[in-house]
Amino acid sequence: MSEREIELPVVKLGKLLKMASERKDIISLGPGEPDYLPPLCVKSWLEKESWAFTHYSPPGGRTDLKRELAKKLRSKNGIDACQEDVMVTTGSTEGILLTLLCTVDPGEGVLLTDPAFLAYKPTVEILNGMPLCVPLRMSEGFEPNVDAMEEALLREKTRAIIINTPCNPTGVVYTRKRLEEIADFAVENDLLVISDEAYEDFTYDGARHVSAASLNGMEDRVISLFSFSKSYAMTGFRVGYAVGPRKIISAMEKIHMYTSLCAPNISQGACLAALKGRQETGSMVKEYDRRRRLLMHWLDRLGWEYARPRGAFYVFTRVPKSAKSSVAFAEWLLNKAKVAVVPGTDFGQRGEGFIRLSYATAYEKIDEAMARVCKAMRRAR
């Protein structure tokens, strides 16, 4: 086995979710995917049209889909893009890999937050890059601090910074002011910004998602990554898309030939139908907001500390002081309360002392799960 495989971290999430799926007595607050079905227009398209989409698409994606994506990016995200600036990927996670493959050489640094989405750091390490972790603190609302970025920076050797808003696992939504500070830092240090915006539609409490590439002067310095997985509940279709400087997008298309060749053609057709169909994300977000408030109610009742989430569909909460570790507490909840959660260490060293709870599950199940947690905690006293 290669050293890069051996040195990859073992993620507890997969083990916990596998166990939760096999045991009917467990309620899972671990999933990172919507519990909704895709829009009805997708179902209708699959029934009528999918048989004609069984061949490869171009490596950069279907022309008709890219044209529609460019319209969406201009009208919704404020990103001045045409179809040549867009490529379709096999999920937005592949977009992260392709971007790094095209812009970072072995030994070069990539700034990323800690905690952060679990794929960022290992992907940099797989490519023999240097992950430069910027610590996030709950006392600061888990927002990145430019001073901390400055401390983590390696002069002349840092090529990019990865940001994620709305954020998995913390639920933070970066304000325009925060993004402008990051943009100024990127310009000053000649960094590419890789902006993961998979949860763009999931914001609450009046928070508003802003795309970094829409800021003045940033269109040539940002690769923005989006996904159909969350907004359209299409995780299994595995379609994401990237938009950015044409030179980088062309390079990503070139390397795409040697990774997955192209995103599934059938899935791309279904995504085009979703884009052209009635946009119904609002009702889903409204329901998630209701679940979010229920989960926070239970956490307040337990007295657990957390930073109020204003995006995505997660709460990142501190474990009780009596817990030995995040992993130990997650296993204790699984055994004693029959509730599955994700230990914070899956998201980086700074995740120790926290667990991630997802409210992408039914309201009644969240209520029952948290009642079980309360009961287990009372018994443990």
N, C-alpha and C positions, 0 to 999 in steps of 0.2 A: 504493500500500500504506500502511496505517496505521503510525504511529510505534511503537505498542505491538507490532505484529508484527515490524517491522524490528529493534527493540531486544531481542527475545527471544533468549536464548542458543541457539547451535547445539549440540545434544547429540550427542556422539560415539557414544553407545550405539546409536542407530538405525543409523548407518552401519556400525558394526562387526558388529552382529547380522545385518544384511542380507547383508554379505559372507560371514559365517560360514555362513548358510543356503544361499548359492549355491555355496559351495566345499566339496566333500565331503572334502577333505584337512584341513580345519580342525576342531579340537575347541573347542567354545565353553564357557568358564566365565563367560559373561556373563549367561545368562538369569535373569530375576527371577520365574520361575514354576515350580511343581512339575513334575517330569517324570512324574508319575503320571496315571492316568485318574480321572475322578470315580467315586464309589461306584456299585456295581452297581444300587442302588435308583434312582439317577438314570437309568441306561440303561433300566431296566424302565419307569419312569414315562414317559420320552420315547417309547418304543415303543407304549405303551398309551393315554396320556392327552393328549399334547401338541396333538393336532389341535383340541381344544376350547378352546385357550388362544391363539387367534390375534387377539384383539381387545385394545384398550387396557385397562389396569388404572386404578384411581384414581391421581392424581398421587402420593399418599403411599405407594402400594403396596397389594397385596392384603390384605384384612382377615384372612384365614386365616393368611397368612404373618406379618403383624405380630403377631398373637396368639401364634403359636409363638415368634417372636423375643423377645417380652416374657418368656415363660417361660424361655427360654435365658438372657437377660440377668440375670434374678433368681437363677436357680440356679447359673449358672457364673461370672458376673462380679460378683455382689453389688450389682447396680444395680437399685434398686427402681423398676421401670418397668411401665407398662401400655401397651396397644397405641396409645393416643393420644400417647404420648411417643416413638414410633418412626416413622421413615419409611424407605422403601426407595429407594435411589439407583442410578443406572447406574454401578456400580462405586464403591468408596470414594473414588476421586479426584474424582468429581463431588460427593461429600459435602463435600470440602474447599472446592470452588468455591462451593457453595450456602451453606455456613456463613459464608464470608467475605463473600459478596454480601449476606447478611442482617445482618451485625454490624459491618462496617468500611466507613467512608466514605472517599472520596478524601483523601489527605493524612494519614490516620491510620496509626499504626504497628502492626506485628505482629512479635512476637519469635519468632525461629526459630533453630534451631541450625545451625552450619556446621562440618563437613559435615552434610547432611540429604538426605532423599528429594528427588529432582530437581524435583518439581512444586511444592513449597511456595513458594519465592521467586518464580518466574515468575508463579504465580497471584496472589500479592499485587501484583506489579507490573502485571499485566494490569488489575487493578481500581484502579490508580492509588493503591494504598496504599504504605506505606513498610516494606520488609523491614528489621528490626533484628536483625542477625546476632549470635548469641552464639557465640564461638569455642569449639570443643571441642579438647582436647589428648589425644594418645595416652598421655602420661605420667599423665593422670588417668583413664585407661580410657575416654575419649570420653564421660564423663558430664557433663551440664550443671552448671555451677557457679552458684549463686544470686548470688554477688558479680559474676560476669560478666554475668548478666542485669540486675543493678542498673545496671551501667555502660552497657549498651545501651539501657536504658529511656528513653523520652522522656516526661517528666511531662505529664499532662493530654492527651497525644496518642496514647498506646498503648492499644489496645483488646483485644488477645488475645495468647496465646502458643500456638504449635503444638508439641506433643511427640509423640514416636513411640517406642513401646516394645512389644515388641522392635523394635530399630532397623534400618532399611535406610539406609546401607550398613554400619554398624559392627558389628552383631550384639550391641549392648549391650542388657541388660535392666535397666530402672530398678528399684531396690529400693524397698520400701515407704517406707523412711526418706527416700530421695531424692524420691519423689513427694510426701511430706508437706512437705518443704522447698519444693518448687515450689508446692504448694497454699497454703502460708502466704504465699508471695511473691505469688501471684495474688490472694488475699483482701486483702492489705495494699495492693495497687496497683489493685484493682478490675478485674481482667483476666478475660476469658473464656478457659478452657483448651480448646483443640481437640486431642483425644487420638486419634491414629491408632494403632489396635490391630490392624491387618491381619494381623500375625504372632503373634497371641495364643497359638496352640497350639504354637509352635516355640520351646521352651526346653530347655536342657541343663545338665549339671553341677549339678543340684539347684536351678537358678534357677526362680522362680515369677512368672508374670505377674500383676500387680495393676492393676486398672482404676482410673484416677484418680477416676472418678465414685463409686466405692464408699467413698472416704474420708469421714470424718465432716464434714458441712457443705458438701460439694462438689457435691451432686446438682443444685443450681440454678446452678452455675457451669461445668459441663463439658458439651461436646458430644463424645460418644464415637463414633468411626467404626470400623466393622468391615467385613469382606469375606468372601464365599464363595470368593474366588479362590485363597487359599493353603490353608486348612484342608481344603477339599473338592476341590482341584485343578480349579477351575471358572473359570479366568481368562477364557475366551472367552464365558462366559455374561453377564459384565458386570453383576454384582449386588453391591451393598454396602448397608449400612444405617447410619443415624444414630439416636442416642438422646440426649435432653437435655431441657432446660426446654421445656414445651409451647408457650410463646410463640414460641420460636425455631424449633421443629420446624414449627409452623403457618406461619411466615413462609417457611421453606424449601420447604414444599409449594406455597405460593403462587407462588414464583419458579420452581419446577419446571415449572409450566405453560408457561413461556417459554424453557426450556432444552431438555430432552429429553422433556417432558410426563410420562413415566413410564418406569420400568425395563421391559425387555422382559417381557411377560406370561408367555410360555413359559418364560423363564429363572426367573421368580419361582416358577412351579409346580415346576420342577425343584429349586429351592432348598428349597422346602417339603418335597419328598420326601427331600432330603438331611438336613434337620433331623429328620424323623420316622424316618428309617432308622437302621440300626446305625451307631454312631459308631466309625470305624476309623482315626482320626488317629494313634493311638498307634504303630501299626506303621510308618507313614510317618516319624514323628518319630524313632523308633529307628534306622531306616535312615539318615536324614539325620545323626544323631549319629555313626554309623559313618563316613560320608563326611567329616564335619567333622574327626574325629580323623585320618583319612588325610591330608587337606589340610594340617592343622597339622604333621603329621609331615614332609611334604615341605618346608614353609616353614622348619621348624627345621633341616632338613638343608641348605637353601640359606643359612641364616643371615639370613633376612629378618625384620624386626621387625613385630610386630602385637600388638594388644590381643586377648586370648583371647575369642572370641565365645561368648556364652551364649544367643543367641537368633537368630531368623530363619534364613536359610541363606546367609550371606555371611561372608567374611573380608576385612577392610580392612587391607592390608599396605603397608608402606613400600617404595618402589622402591629399587633399589641406588643408591648415591651417584654412580655413574658415569653414571646416566641424566640426560638433559638436562631432561626434564619427564615428567609422567605420561602425556600424550598420546604423546610420542615413544617412551616405553618400551612402551606398549600396542601401538603400530604395529610396533615392533621385534619384540615377541613374536609378533604376527600373521604377520610376514614370515619370521622366522628359526625360530620354533618351531612355527608353524602352530597357535597357541593364541590364542583371542580372550578378552580381559578388558576391563573397563570402567575408563577412566581416572578417577582420583579427582576431577578438576575438574568432572565432570558433576554432582557433588554439592555444589559450592560452592568458593569460593576456598581454604578451608582443606583442601580435598581434594588440592591440589597436593602432589606427592611421594608419593601413594598410588595403588594400584589396588584395585578390588573384584573378588574371585574368588567365584563362586557354586558351591556344592556341590549345587545342584538338578539334578544330572546323574548318570549312572550311575557307580558306584564304579570300574569298570574304565576308564571314560573319564577320570575324574579322575586315576587312577594313570598312565595313558598320557600325559595332557597335562602333568603335572608332571615326568615323566621326560623329555619333550621340552624342557621349560623348563630342566631341569638340564643337558641335553646342549648346548643353545644357549648357556647361560651359560659352560660350560667352553670351548666353541669361541671365545667372545668374549674370553677372558683372554689 
